[in-house]
Amino acid sequence: MKKQEKKPNKELEDFGKKLVVDIDKGRNPTIEFSLRSLSNVVYDTKSRTLKLGNKQQQRSFFNVGHAKKFLQTLEVAKVSKNLLNVNKHASLRDVFYMAKRTIPQSNINIVDDQVESDKALEDLELITDCSREQLNVNANKMGSVAGNVVIEDAGDSINWSKLGSGGWSIPSNVENIKFKSVKAKYIIYMEKQAVWERLHEDKFWNKQNCLIVTSQGQTTRGIRRLLQRINDEYKLPIYVLADFDPWGFYIYSVLKFGSINLAHMSGTMTLQNARFLGVTADDVDNYDLKKHFIKFKDVDYTRLKQIADYDWFKNNKPWQRQFKMMKGFGAKLEIQSLSSKGITFISDKYLPEKIKKKEFLD
């Protein structure tokens, strides 16, 4: 753990020293790092993850088109270095305000919007090869977990099975968490908080000896990292429960194969052992759910076609069958439609049966 604490400091110092050398030698101070764009994102068939390619980009101070972003990157680096020096953490919003100031003798702000400081921080991740969490910058908490797990976090012992109706609120930075006890056979990750609350109230995690995790939509970095740590350290299978729609499938895709925005962090943000549990096209017939269909709009057809054409899906026959059936239905379906079978149907029958029969997609 000490190595992780020292590395960001050293990387930031090396970054600064390189620019000083450029200045001392009369060169245009220049930053070079991997190009973070769609044109430089490749699908690695061996690791089955999205990664950045070999294309590089440069950002120079004495370049009108680069100067402001150059300064933004340096300013965010300074903020991170200050945080590391005092061993404190800041939110993305904090970093924006800490970086926002007017350049002397001008009316130009270094950053005008949080999007700018966020992007500068993402560039800094590439430059230093350190995650923003290692740079002591955290995002908002947007997830919950429950199960028979005991952890140590900031010196406190926390039992995930004894935290009331809300469960444990998953932080943005989970690198320093120590697992003291993990008693579970598998993990179920779900996109919807309401579904998580249903399973938690039914004590599904206790009856089925598993962990239940949610992030209220697209998975946050902290949750993805937490899932990866548990999967790597305790070899627990991960099952993804999402809506039967293109966006539910996309959530699974990001978890398993990575995302374009985080291609530079695929090693710590992907879950190669994740499997899609539901909702699937087969569930529509098996549980008589057609009456709960939500009719497709043009945007749904477009999104479905995009996902079906992903490199990691286009030669996968089981997945192509799902896409074809969804298109044939011309409709999507929410997880909550299962409540029509009874308020505890998802806990008592749907999930236990599907897991027992191993009815999931890889």
PEPETA-V480868 format. One record per run of one state. SS is the DSSP state (h for helix, s for strand, l for the rest). FROM is the first residue (numbers start at 1). TO is the last residue. If there is no record, write none. Layout:
BEGIN
<<SS | FROM | TO> <SS | FROM | TO>>
END
This chain:
BEGIN
<<l | 1 | 1> <h | 2 | 24> <l | 25 | 29> <s | 30 | 34> <l | 35 | 37> <h | 38 | 40> <s | 41 | 44> <l | 45 | 48> <s | 49 | 52> <l | 53 | 55> <s | 56 | 60> <l | 61 | 66> <h | 67 | 86> <l | 87 | 89> <s | 90 | 91> <h | 92 | 99> <l | 100 | 101> <s | 102 | 102> <l | 103 | 108> <s | 109 | 109> <l | 110 | 113> <h | 114 | 128> <l | 129 | 136> <s | 137 | 138> <l | 139 | 143> <s | 144 | 146> <l | 147 | 148> <s | 149 | 153> <l | 154 | 155> <s | 156 | 159> <l | 160 | 163> <h | 164 | 166> <l | 167 | 167> <s | 168 | 169> <l | 170 | 177> <s | 178 | 182> <l | 183 | 185> <s | 186 | 190> <l | 191 | 192> <h | 193 | 201> <l | 202 | 203> <h | 204 | 207> <l | 208 | 209> <s | 210 | 214> <l | 215 | 220> <h | 221 | 234> <l | 235 | 236> <s | 237 | 241> <l | 242 | 243> <s | 244 | 244> <l | 245 | 245> <h | 246 | 257> <l | 258 | 262> <h | 263 | 269> <l | 270 | 273> <s | 274 | 278> <l | 279 | 280> <h | 281 | 286> <l | 287 | 289> <h | 290 | 292> <l | 293 | 293> <s | 294 | 295> <l | 296 | 297> <h | 298 | 308> <l | 309 | 310> <h | 311 | 314> <l | 315 | 316> <h | 317 | 329> <l | 330 | 330> <s | 331 | 333> <l | 334 | 334> <h | 335 | 341> <l | 342 | 344> <h | 345 | 356> <l | 357 | 360> <s | 361 | 361> <l | 362 | 362>>
END
